[in-house]
Amino acid sequence: ENREAMLNSKSNRLTEALEEANRLFDGVCRAREAALDAQFLVIASNIGREKATELHSEMSAFDSTAFAEDLLTFMGINRTEVEETDDSEDVPGDFLPSDAWQKMGEEAAKYFRRAPTFHYMMGSFKSEPPVQKQRIERQKKASRGRAERAMPAQLKEMEQSHQEATEKEVERILRILQTHFENDPNTPISFFDFVIDPNSFARTVENAFHVSFLIRDGLAKIKLDEDELPIIEPIKPSERVEEDSRAAERNQVVISLNRKDWK
């Protein structure tokens, strides 16, 4: 019944009807009432769609005459007063106030974002082209070739020196282990007491790393004592043949050691 009133863009009848329907829906307890609410929702959706369509069409229309009248009013001209004062005379061409366009420009400038102009503190840079340097291709190629030839040699020397240092350290640790075992063969040597350096965590890790080579090469072995703690002892030359036969049975173990456990 109120369809035309609800379609009016300046009317809030549709919103009021939706709010009333939401209030009534709180008391719905029967299927028929819910069906009526659904039917109302369909009708309200159709009215809202038609209202949105009409609003869009009104927005797309542009009245240039009305815009010009509003612009003149903003500039300070009332066309009604001008027509009343100048009934028979022609309106002069400079009937706009002197600051009319400046007023409109100041208002329009608010809606345009412009980047600030850039000023050099010490003047602009010189625009002279850079001086081209003469390229010497042969010297570059020759020096590059020497560098490429020298680099593998340096890496090879570093690898060899590191390998030799590791081998020497492993041999030194083996001699220490053998000396301890020969002095007191009946006392087991604790693995942790043997590798841990109380003053250096990094040195402790290096010791465990070097001892692992002794185990890998069959020069020493690790087993558990009565307290289930690891002990280490060197392998006698007479036992190495038997130990070599067991090489396939050796197991590699990775242990976790952080600074807290080391302390």
DOLOKOL-579790 format. One line per field, with one value per residue (C-alpha): residue number from 1; chain; x, y, z; residue in one letter. Coordinates in nm, 2 decimals. Each point is the difference from the previous one (the first is absolute). Example, Ala and Ser with C-alpha at 12.3 -4.5 7.8 and 13.67 -1.06 7.14 Angstrom:
2
resi: c(1;2)
chain: c(A;A)
px: c(1.23;0.14)
py: c(-0.45;0.34)
pz: c(0.78;-0.07)
resn: c(A;S)
% end
This chain:
263
resi: c(1;2;3;4;5;6;7;8;9;10;11;12;13;14;15;16;17;18;19;20;21;22;23;24;25;26;27;28;29;30;31;32;33;34;35;36;37;38;39;40;41;42;43;44;45;46;47;48;49;50;51;52;53;54;55;56;57;58;59;60;61;62;63;64;65;66;67;68;69;70;71;72;73;74;75;76;77;78;79;80;81;82;83;84;85;86;87;88;89;90;91;92;93;94;95;96;97;98;99;100;101;102;103;104;105;106;107;108;109;110;111;112;113;114;115;116;117;118;119;120;121;122;123;124;125;126;127;128;129;130;131;132;133;134;135;136;137;138;139;140;141;142;143;144;145;146;147;148;149;150;151;152;153;154;155;156;157;158;159;160;161;162;163;164;165;166;167;168;169;170;171;172;173;174;175;176;177;178;179;180;181;182;183;184;185;186;187;188;189;190;191;192;193;194;195;196;197;198;199;200;201;202;203;204;205;206;207;208;209;210;211;212;213;214;215;216;217;218;219;220;221;222;223;224;225;226;227;228;229;230;231;232;233;234;235;236;237;238;239;240;241;242;243;244;245;246;247;248;249;250;251;252;253;254;255;256;257;258;259;260;261;262;263)
chain: c(A;A;A;A;A;A;A;A;A;A;A;A;A;A;A;A;A;A;A;A;A;A;A;A;A;A;A;A;A;A;A;A;A;A;A;A;A;A;A;A;A;A;A;A;A;A;A;A;A;A;A;A;A;A;A;A;A;A;A;A;A;A;A;A;A;A;A;A;A;A;A;A;A;A;A;A;A;A;A;A;A;A;A;A;A;A;A;A;A;A;A;A;A;A;A;A;A;A;A;A;A;A;A;A;A;A;A;A;A;A;A;A;A;A;A;A;A;A;A;A;A;A;A;A;A;A;A;A;A;A;A;A;A;A;A;A;A;A;A;A;A;A;A;A;A;A;A;A;A;A;A;A;A;A;A;A;A;A;A;A;A;A;A;A;A;A;A;A;A;A;A;A;A;A;A;A;A;A;A;A;A;A;A;A;A;A;A;A;A;A;A;A;A;A;A;A;A;A;A;A;A;A;A;A;A;A;A;A;A;A;A;A;A;A;A;A;A;A;A;A;A;A;A;A;A;A;A;A;A;A;A;A;A;A;A;A;A;A;A;A;A;A;A;A;A;A;A;A;A;A;A;A;A;A;A;A;A;A;A;A;A;A;A)
px: c(0.00;0.29;0.22;0.02;0.09;0.27;0.15;0.05;0.38;-0.07;-0.23;0.11;-0.32;0.19;0.25;-0.27;-0.19;0.32;0.06;-0.36;0.03;0.32;-0.18;-0.30;0.23;0.13;-0.35;-0.04;-0.08;-0.21;0.08;-0.27;0.15;0.34;-0.14;-0.16;0.33;0.18;-0.27;0.05;0.38;-0.06;-0.23;0.25;0.29;-0.19;-0.09;0.36;0.13;-0.24;0.09;0.37;-0.06;-0.19;0.27;0.27;-0.19;-0.04;0.37;0.10;-0.20;0.19;-0.18;0.25;-0.23;-0.06;0.38;0.06;-0.25;0.15;0.35;-0.11;-0.16;0.32;0.19;-0.22;-0.26;-0.37;-0.17;-0.33;0.13;0.18;-0.32;-0.20;0.26;0.06;-0.34;0.05;0.38;0.25;0.20;0.36;0.27;0.19;-0.29;0.20;0.18;0.37;0.09;-0.25;0.24;0.26;-0.26;-0.10;0.37;0.08;-0.30;0.09;0.37;-0.11;-0.10;0.32;0.31;0.32;0.35;0.21;0.26;0.36;0.27;0.37;0.18;0.34;-0.12;-0.08;0.26;0.22;-0.14;0.33;0.04;0.25;0.34;0.02;0.29;0.20;-0.05;0.29;-0.15;0.32;0.12;-0.33;-0.01;0.35;-0.05;-0.32;0.17;0.27;-0.26;-0.20;0.32;0.11;-0.33;-0.02;0.36;-0.07;-0.31;0.20;0.27;-0.25;-0.17;0.33;0.12;-0.33;0.01;0.36;-0.09;-0.29;0.22;0.27;-0.26;-0.15;0.34;0.07;-0.32;0.07;0.34;-0.16;-0.26;0.26;0.21;-0.29;-0.09;0.35;0.05;-0.31;-0.16;-0.24;-0.17;-0.25;0.03;-0.33;-0.08;-0.13;0.30;0.22;-0.15;-0.15;0.21;-0.13;0.12;-0.12;-0.32;0.14;0.31;-0.23;-0.19;0.33;0.12;-0.31;0.03;0.36;-0.08;-0.26;0.28;0.16;-0.32;-0.06;0.35;-0.01;0.27;-0.22;-0.34;-0.28;-0.21;-0.22;0.11;-0.20;-0.18;-0.09;0.24;0.24;0.36;0.28;0.31;0.25;0.01;0.32;0.18;-0.07;-0.37;-0.02;-0.03;-0.30;-0.13;0.03;-0.21;-0.27;0.01;-0.34;-0.15;0.11;-0.28;0.02;-0.15;-0.08;-0.02;-0.14;0.21;-0.09;0.16;-0.23;0.09;0.36;0.00)
py: c(0.00;0.24;-0.11;0.34;0.17;-0.25;0.04;0.37;0.07;0.25;-0.24;-0.24;-0.21;-0.31;0.02;0.05;-0.31;-0.21;0.10;-0.08;-0.34;-0.07;0.08;-0.22;-0.29;-0.04;-0.13;-0.24;-0.36;-0.15;-0.10;0.22;0.31;-0.09;-0.05;0.35;0.15;-0.17;0.14;0.35;-0.03;-0.08;0.30;0.23;-0.12;0.08;0.35;0.06;-0.11;0.23;0.29;-0.06;0.00;0.33;0.15;-0.10;0.15;0.33;0.01;-0.06;0.30;0.33;0.33;0.25;0.30;-0.09;-0.04;0.34;0.16;-0.16;0.11;0.36;-0.01;-0.13;0.28;0.26;0.07;-0.02;-0.02;0.10;0.33;0.07;-0.05;0.23;0.28;-0.03;-0.05;0.19;0.05;-0.26;-0.17;0.11;-0.26;0.07;-0.05;-0.26;0.12;0.06;-0.29;-0.25;-0.22;0.02;-0.12;-0.29;-0.09;-0.01;-0.23;-0.23;-0.02;-0.19;-0.30;-0.03;-0.16;0.13;-0.11;0.28;0.15;-0.12;0.26;-0.08;0.12;0.05;0.05;-0.25;-0.26;0.07;-0.13;-0.06;-0.36;-0.22;-0.05;-0.34;-0.21;-0.20;-0.37;-0.23;-0.34;-0.20;0.10;-0.09;-0.34;-0.08;0.11;-0.20;-0.31;0.03;0.03;-0.30;-0.20;0.11;-0.06;-0.39;-0.02;0.20;-0.21;-0.32;0.12;0.10;-0.35;-0.17;0.20;-0.05;-0.37;-0.03;0.20;-0.24;-0.31;0.14;0.08;-0.35;-0.16;0.22;-0.10;-0.36;0.02;0.17;-0.28;-0.27;0.16;0.03;-0.37;-0.12;0.18;-0.15;-0.27;-0.11;0.34;0.07;0.34;0.20;0.12;0.34;0.05;-0.07;0.24;0.28;0.31;0.18;0.34;-0.02;-0.12;0.03;-0.20;-0.27;-0.03;-0.03;-0.27;-0.21;0.05;-0.12;-0.30;-0.11;-0.06;-0.24;-0.19;0.00;-0.13;-0.27;0.15;0.04;-0.13;0.13;-0.22;0.05;-0.07;-0.13;0.34;0.00;0.29;0.00;-0.09;0.00;-0.21;-0.05;-0.32;-0.20;-0.08;-0.37;0.08;0.21;-0.29;-0.12;0.35;0.04;-0.30;0.16;0.33;-0.08;-0.03;0.35;0.24;0.38;0.20;0.37;0.16;0.34;0.23;0.36;0.26;-0.08;-0.37;0.09;0.22)
pz: c(0.00;0.08;-0.29;-0.17;0.33;0.07;-0.34;0.06;0.05;0.28;0.20;0.28;-0.01;-0.12;0.28;0.26;-0.14;0.02;0.36;0.09;-0.17;0.20;0.32;-0.08;-0.11;0.36;0.10;-0.29;0.12;-0.28;-0.35;-0.15;0.16;-0.12;-0.36;0.02;0.11;-0.30;-0.23;0.14;-0.05;-0.37;-0.04;0.19;-0.22;-0.32;0.12;0.11;-0.34;-0.18;0.23;-0.06;-0.38;0.01;0.23;-0.25;-0.29;0.19;0.08;-0.36;-0.12;-0.01;-0.04;-0.13;0.05;0.37;0.04;-0.15;0.23;0.31;-0.12;-0.04;0.34;0.15;-0.17;0.16;-0.27;0.05;-0.34;0.14;0.13;-0.32;-0.21;0.24;-0.02;-0.37;-0.15;-0.33;-0.01;-0.12;0.27;-0.03;-0.07;0.32;0.24;0.19;0.32;-0.04;0.23;-0.14;-0.20;0.28;0.25;-0.22;-0.06;0.37;0.06;-0.29;0.11;0.32;-0.21;-0.21;0.15;-0.15;0.09;0.15;-0.23;0.06;0.07;0.01;0.32;-0.18;-0.35;-0.27;-0.11;-0.30;-0.32;-0.17;-0.13;0.18;-0.15;-0.16;0.11;-0.26;0.05;-0.01;-0.08;-0.02;0.35;0.16;-0.17;0.10;0.36;0.02;-0.13;0.26;0.27;-0.12;-0.01;0.35;0.17;-0.03;0.11;0.32;0.08;-0.06;0.24;0.26;-0.02;0.03;0.30;0.18;-0.07;0.12;0.32;0.07;-0.05;0.23;0.27;-0.03;0.04;0.30;0.17;-0.07;0.17;0.31;0.02;-0.03;0.27;0.24;-0.06;0.04;0.33;0.15;-0.22;0.27;0.04;-0.28;-0.16;-0.01;-0.35;0.13;0.23;-0.29;-0.26;0.22;0.04;0.31;-0.13;-0.36;-0.15;-0.36;0.10;0.14;-0.33;-0.19;0.24;-0.05;-0.38;0.00;0.22;-0.25;-0.26;0.25;0.02;-0.37;-0.08;0.27;0.21;0.31;0.12;0.22;0.23;0.30;0.36;0.29;0.04;-0.37;-0.06;-0.31;0.05;-0.26;-0.04;-0.27;-0.21;0.02;-0.32;0.06;0.02;-0.32;-0.23;0.19;0.02;-0.38;-0.05;0.21;-0.20;-0.16;0.35;0.11;0.07;-0.04;0.28;0.01;0.34;0.09;0.22;0.07;0.23;0.29;0.00;-0.05;0.31)
resn: c(E;N;R;E;A;M;L;N;S;K;S;N;R;L;T;E;A;L;E;E;A;N;R;L;F;D;G;V;C;R;A;R;E;A;A;L;D;A;Q;F;L;V;I;A;S;N;I;G;R;E;K;A;T;E;L;H;S;E;M;S;A;F;D;S;T;A;F;A;E;D;L;L;T;F;M;G;I;N;R;T;E;V;E;E;T;D;D;S;E;D;V;P;G;D;F;L;P;S;D;A;W;Q;K;M;G;E;E;A;A;K;Y;F;R;R;A;P;T;F;H;Y;M;M;G;S;F;K;S;E;P;P;V;Q;K;Q;R;I;E;R;Q;K;K;A;S;R;G;R;A;E;R;A;M;P;A;Q;L;K;E;M;E;Q;S;H;Q;E;A;T;E;K;E;V;E;R;I;L;R;I;L;Q;T;H;F;E;N;D;P;N;T;P;I;S;F;F;D;F;V;I;D;P;N;S;F;A;R;T;V;E;N;A;F;H;V;S;F;L;I;R;D;G;L;A;K;I;K;L;D;E;D;E;L;P;I;I;E;P;I;K;P;S;E;R;V;E;E;D;S;R;A;A;E;R;N;Q;V;V;I;S;L;N;R;K;D;W;K)
% end
